């Protein structure tokens, strides 16, 4: 009886490890990257040239991550999705910041022209 118990105790951790390696990669990184990309699109990133470039980078990285997942390379796919998420976040930030910067420059120019005009 003892050898069977010992054998069972030795096999349980092996099955646990085997099931870990067989588990498909979590899809959360891809989901986060796609959500960030959609948020950037809704913030108007496609209409701001600096943001549009990073939005395109995000699309490319998601496609690359999908290809890596198909090629059974989940670690590199996760990195690709992380990069896509970062690019999409940057695109969203630029989509918001660039128009505000342009508006601030226009306001500054108007203020300067008002200061220079005679009263």
Secondary structure, DSSP 8 states (H G I E B T S, - for coil): -HHHHHHHHHHHHHHHHHHHHHS---SHHHHHHHHHHHHHHHTTGGGSHHHHHHHHHHHHHHHHHHHHHHTT-HHHHHHHHHHHHHHHHHHHHHHHHHHHHHHHHHHHHHHHHHHHS--
